[in-house]
Amino acid sequence: MLSSSVRRGADVAGFIAGLFVGAGAVTFVLVVLGSVLRAPFPAVALQILVAVTAMIFLLRELDVLSFPLLQNARLVPQFVTRIPFWGAVQFGAEMGTGMRTYSPTGLPHIMAVAILFLASWEEALLAGVGFAAARAMMLLTFALARDRMQADTAFSFTLPKMKVLFVVLALPMVALLVIG
């Protein structure tokens, strides 16, 4: 598990800093690329594209649709433990990009599409901060848990049961992104 690898000698603060660097880099690229891609299209077409994409991913979360997510599900690399601070920063940056990770949910993909086609610089920055903060929260939960096995069990077995709640919480966000 990621949390145990980062705790084994690597610096949690370095990992969290890396998360924010990685998320910031991705949001920057998405906004720059999106500025070019969205230029020839009317805003309504882009809103419809994001809404349809969001509905597809939300239906996937509810197990109505089934398709694999774009992800790079790799294990925690050995350099994280061999290079305590900088290994954690590098791995945190990779995790912050969302490119080196196992993703159990498609909800971040909705944000990526929304940033690409609709977001302003400020909105993209807030989305990146939110993504990094959510990833950091997982690690901090494990780091602060009295019983790490119980925390691991809670994440492994309880979170999948909460998919419907996450979809319900995502609906207002999606509506604001599309309408907004």
N, C-alpha and C positions, 0 to 999 in steps of 0.2 A: 504494500500500500504506500502511496505517496507520503503520507504523514509520517510513517515510521522511518522512511528513508531520509526525509528532511530532518527529523529529530535526531538521527544517528550522527551527530557531530556537525551537521551542516547548520548554517545560521538561518533561523526562521525569518529574521528581519531582511536578510539578503534575498530570500525566496520571495517574500512579499513585495519588496522593492522591484524585483524582476517581473513580478506579475503586472505591476503598474506600467513598467517600461514596455513590456510586450503588448499589453492592451492598448496603450497609447500609440504604438507604432501601427498596429492594425487599423485602428480607427482613423489615423491619419491617411493611410493608404486607401481605405475605403472611401473616405470623403473626396480625396483627390481624384481617384478613378471614377467615382460617382459623379463628380462635377462634369466630367467629360461625357460619360454615358447618358446622363439625364438631359443634357443640353437640347437635343433635337426633339424631345418628347414633351407633350403638354403635361401639366401637373396631374390632371385627372387620370391619365394613362398610367403614370407612375404610382399613384395612389391605388388604383385597381390592381396593378401588378403586386404591390406589397400586400394588399389585403388578401388576394388569392393565395399567395405564398404563405402568409400567416395562417390562413384557414387550413391549408394542406398540412402544415407542421402541427397545428393544434389537433387536427383529426388523427395524425400519427400518434400524438401523445395519448389520445383516448383509445388507441388500438383499433380505430376504424380503418385506417390505412396502415400498410406495412411496407417500409422501404429502408434500406441502410442509410445511415448518416455519413456525410463526409467527415472522416476523422482519421487520425493517425494513432491508433491504440497501441502504444509501445510502453514498455516497462520503464521504471525510473532508471536512468543511466548510472553507471558506477562512478562517474566523475563527481556526482553530487556529494558523495561521502568522502572522496579523496581530496577534493579542493573545498574545504569547509565553507568559506564565504562566497567566493566567486563561482564555485560550482552551483551553489544554491541560487545565486543571482541569474546565472545563465539558464538553469532549468526553469526558474520562475518566469523569465522572459519568454521561454518557449511555451510554457503553460499559459502565460498571459495572452499570447497570440491566438491560442485555441488550436494551434496546428500540431501540437505534440501532446495529445491527451486522448483518453477514452471519454466519450461524451454519451451519457445515458439519456440525454434529452435533446430535442431539436429546438428548444426555445432560444438558445443563443443564435441559431441560424436565422430566426425571424429578425433579431436585432441587426445582424450583419446585412441582410437584404434591405431593411429599413434605412440603415445608415448609408448604404450604397446609393439608394434611389431617392431618399427624402430628407435626410438629416442635414442640419446646418453644422457648422464647426462646433458650436457650443453643445448641441445635442449629441454629436458624436463623442465629444470629450466626456460628457456625463455618462454616456453608455459605456465607454471604455472604463471609466472609474468604477461604475457599478459592476461590470463583469469581473474586474480585478478584485474588488472588495468581496464579491460573493465567493470567488475562489479562495481568497485569503481566509474568509470566515470558516471554510471547511477545515483548513489546516489548524487554525486557532482553536476550533472546537476540539479537535483531537489533542492538540498540545495542552489544553487546559483541563481535559477530562481526567477525572480521578481514576476511572477504570477504562483504559483505552480499548480493551476487547469489547466492552459494552458499547462504547461509542462507535466502534467499527461495525458491530452488529446492528446498531440503530441505523447507521447510514446504509448498510447493505440491504436490510429487510424493511425498514420503515419508509424510506424515501420513495421506493417504487409504489407503495400503497397511496402516496400522496399526489400522484400524477393529476388526478382530477382537480385537486385544490390548486395546483400550479397552473393548470389551464384556466381555471376560473380567475385566478389572480392576473394571468397574462392578458385576458380579454380587454380590460380597460386600457392597458398599455398599448395594445395593438390598435384599439379604436383611436386613442390619442395620436399615435404615430401616423395613422392613415388620414384622419380628419385634420389634424393639427397643423 
